[in-house]
Structures are given as structure tokens and as C-alpha cells.
Amino acid sequence: MKDVRSRLAVGTMWMTGARGAVNLFGLISTTVLARLLTPADFGVVALGLTVTAILSAVTNISMSAALVQHKDPTQEHFHTAWTLAVCRGFILAALLAGLAHPLALAFREPRLEPLLYALAIGPIFEGLANPRNIMLTRDLVFWQQFMLQVSQKLIGLIAGVVVAVTTHSYWALVAGTLIGQFSGLLISYTVLPFLPRPSFRHSKDLMSFSIWLTLQQLFNTINWRFDQLLVGGFLSRAALGFYTVGDNLAVIPTREATAPLSNTLFPAFARIRDDRARLAAAYQSAQVLITAIALPAGVGMAMVADPLVRLAMGEKWRSAVFVVECLASVYALQTLGSMSQPLAMSNGQSRMLFIRDMQAFAMRLPVIFIGMHFWGLTGLLYARVLTGSIAIGLSMQVVKQITGLTLISQLKVNNRTFASIAIMAAAIGLVAHLMVVPSSPAWLAVEVAARVAVGAIAYIGARLILWRAAGAPKGPEAEFIGMAQRLLGMLSRARLGATPSP
């Protein structure tokens, strides 16, 4: 168990580094392209990517998750997974190409047709990728994934910026996506060499696990993407650009705080799934840790959105500020149930996730449609806050069914986080009230730095005081202090080793 915990910690660090680098590149790409392109350019590409994502979910067969969950996959399993992924890639490409003209007419957007023809190439690249790379996750080996993800994103960033600078066209967004996918295909075979061949031998075996996960991902994708189709169909392309870019910025802090641990928890939970008591304790420990990091990150993002968006992308993107403020807050709260996904998947409960997302979709669709119909983009954002808050309870119910942890017990362990965030929000609000600065980049940078610094100090300080007052129990604070002490010890030993003897 100690070896697993050590490898899990190292893996989490690798994945955290990878996600940090990937999102740094993504943030650079967004800010650079936002200054070179218009919100309408982002809107039309968002429409194409939304159609692609929904059709991708319809055809998704979740081979990676099936291989991780399988107790003893053989070479034939990998050949079968590759064959099914290739077939799926070509089917998806044909669907996108066939629907390109009708969808362009339906949305009254002639640019959508050639855009979908181009995006149809992407699923083929993804289908041809090396399926054996998922075993790096299963075996808790993550440095190769770090190299794969970071190099793919960096290549896509460079390609997109080069095309944007030379053409000032929305095709820069498409070029960055496709070139990044193609580079990922090539790199996947250098990280873990594999010579695939066509095989359907284990199709039934793999599909039996993935069918419910596929349905769950379908509803999940439609659930989180149909609002973009509504905005694209009923509002302007510029509104869709504000909404899409704001949504992408809002999710970054929460997603990047949860994704590395989520990726490592899937195989870790799978190892102890037969011991319910250990599983419940491991889940609780991971959830408290992730909430302590992700919740303040998301709330903090909402509270620095105004000066940050104006500084990074310019005044023409000011309408995206309210999008970030609303969605960053609800994404932050959803971390309370964010680990239900790897927990359920590790226990083979993909059907449970499907039912959860079907319930969320049935609730979300009418609320969002009514909100947007009567109050436009503002109504849609309030509807997302409401439905996103309700969805937290659905995820926590999944956790209860698998581990036996009640909703109260899942919330109660986060009390110090809730109290510390309240203090942090008050401190940032005070800074925002006192600082009324001009709209120049230099002053906006000062305001962003002030809000971030004050918020971080308030949160960390409040957390440590509350932790000490509670008797310094085991928890995130002890984990972080222990990590800091080990890091200082390593640096001290390294410094002493580098000092010449007298």
C-alpha cells in the first residue's frame, strides 16, 4: 500500500505538471488569438467544435476506460481496441462530412460547411492513436503522458499562432486543433511502441463494460454542449464567442485542480474496490484534498475575472467577464462531487453514471431553454448556476450508493474549506472596493496581482488558524506541511552535498 501511495503521489505530480503546462499553453493561445481574432470568429469555430463533440459522444466506445478497468488485458485486447477506434474514427468523419451542408443551412452560417469538412479529419487521427498508452495510467506511470500531452499542446499552440498572425482568420483555431491531434498521433507511438493489426476478437468483452459509459458520456456531452447550440442558433456568433471563451476560462482552475488527481484515482480506487471501508476512507481523503485546492481556485477565478479578462484579451472581450464570474463559481462548487466519476468507473458502475447524467440532462434542458428564451445570455447563465448546483447532489448520491458515506458526512469534512473561502472572498471584495484603477494594462495587472495575493494570503492564513484551533488533525494542511518539510529537507541535503569540505 505504501508503494502504491508513493507512486500515486509521484503520478499526481507528473499529471499536475502536465496539466499546468497544457493549460498555460492553452491560456497563451487563447489570449494571443483573442487579440488577433474577433469574438464572432471564436463563435463560428465553437459551433463547429460543438457539433463535433456531440457526434463524437454518439460514436464514443470508451476503449481506454475498458482497458484500465480490465483485470488482465492481452495484446489481442489492444489490437481490438485499436480496430474499434479506427472504425469509429472513420464513421465519425463520414458523419461530420455528410452533415456539413445541412447544418450550415440550418444555422444560416456558410462558413460552417468547410469548417466541418476540415474538423472531420480529427477523429481519424484520434482513432489511429496508440491504445497501449492507457496502460501507463493503469500502472501509475505518468512521465510519458506528461511528454505526450505537453508536446502535443505546444505544437498546436505554435501552429495556431503562426496561422493567426499570417491570416487573421478563424482557420487559425482549426489549424491548431488538427496539427495538435496529428502530432499526438505520431508521438503516441514513440512513447510506447506498438504495431497494431485489425482484430475484433475481444469486441464483446470490451464493449460490455463501455456501453453504459458510452451512454453516460453521450448524455454528459449533450448536457454540457447543447447550450452552445442554443446560443449559436438563437443569439449572435459574437455572443457564442463570449460564452465559449468565458466558459473555457472559468473551468480552468477547477478542472486543473481536479483532473490530475482524478486520472490517478481511477486506477488507485480500482485496486481497493473490494474493501468498502478502505474505499470510503480513500475517497473521503481525496475529496477533502481536492476541494481544499479546487474550491478556492474556482471562487478566486470568479473574483479576479473582471481585471483579468480585460488585461489578457482586451476591452472587446468585456462581455465575457460575467460569463466567467457565474460559471467559475458553479464549477468550484461542483468539486464537492467531482471524484464520483473515477470512483464509479473503478467499481464498474458506469451504468450509475449514465443514470446520473440522464437525470441531470432532464433537469437542465428545460431550465436553460426557458432562461435563455426569456432573458437571453444572462438568463442562460443564471440557469446554469441553478442546475449546476442541483447536479452536485446527484454526484454526491452516487458516492453514497458506492461507499455508504452520507451527504452530510461528505459536506462536513469540508467545513474549514468553506469558512476559509468566506474569509478569502471578503478580503478580495474589500480590495476590489478600494482599488478603482484606470483601464491601462499596467494598472489592470496591479489590480489582478493585488486580488490574487490578498486572496491567497487570506485563504491560507484562515485555513492554518482554523486547523490549529481544531487540534491540527490529519487533513490537507498536514499533507501540505509534510510535503513542504520534505521538499525543504531535500533542498537542504542537496545544498550540503554541494558544499566543498573544509
Secondary structure, 3 states (H helix, E strand, C coil): CHHHHHHHHHHHHHHHHHHHHHHHHHHHHHHHHHHHCCHHHHHHHHHHHHHHHHHHHHHCCCHHHHHHHCCCCCHHHHHHHHHHHHHHHHHHHHHHHHHHHHHHHHCCCCCHHHHHHHHCHHHHHHHCCCHHHHHHHHCCCCHHHHHHHHHHHHHHHHHHHHHHHHHCCCHHHHHHHHHHHHHHHHHHHHHCCCCCCCCCCCHHHHHHHHHHHHHHHHHHHHHHHHHHHHHHHHCCHHHHHHHHHHHHHHHHHHHHHHHHHHHHHHHHHHHCCCCHHHHHHHHHHHHHHHHHHHHHHHHHHHHHHHHHHHHHHCHHHHHHHHHHHHHHHHHHHHHHHCCHHHHHHHCCCHHHHHHHHHHHHHHHHHHHHHHHHHHHHHHHHHHHHHHHHHHHHHHHHHHHHHHCCCHHHHHHCCHHHHHHHHHHHHHHHHHHHHCCCCCCHHHHHHHHHHHHHHHHHHHHHHHHHHHHHCCCCCCHHHHHHHHHHHHHHHHHHHHHHHCCCC
